[in-house]
Amino acid sequence: MAIGFAARLRAAGISKGQKVILYSENRPEWVVALWGCLLEGVIAVPIDFRSSPEFVHRIEAIVEAKAILIGDEVELPQAPAALWKMAELAETDGTPIPTSESKPNRDDTAEIIFTSGATAEPKGVVITHRNVLANIVPVEGEVRKYLKWSRPFAPIRFLNLLPLSHMFGQAMATFIPPMLPGVVVFMRGFNPAEIIRQIHNRRISVLVCVPKILDVL
């Protein structure tokens, strides 16, 4: 699916170094979109789905986004950039595409993460491919030491309650689970009884959350 999305980016003329906004609730297609951007060297600009349309439009203007991927739980009036629905990514067939001649290197920008900008203009934090690798390569080295002991429990199941627009939530949904291998479960809302039900029914081993969620539980 990520390869299929990369092909769609190429067909739309969106190339290395250009920006695509990801404005959606947590869902598998979000991960597909991120991997597709990484494959093509397109810069992903994740925005929390709880952000206002006005904030999204401000970011769109700052980064000169070529497309905005929207989820089912957001509303965005017509924008200068192309509007694509996340749900449509499930329809891609994953047809192999030729290798891009402009493959990204470690010092190319992978993502730009913006602050909320509640009291000032939002500021973008530039994340390079090297930054991402600096986070996940040491983890992979440690994980390998314990893989043989984790096999009876495989696949390790993660319940991820953090927005994918934040780097920790993103890493725990996108980069870490494939090392194990693992399965990621997303859910909408933070009802404590529903969280407990998901942990029980889906045999969750890892809850990815913030301390506030633990207080609620």
Disulfide bonds with the S-S distance in Angstrom:
none
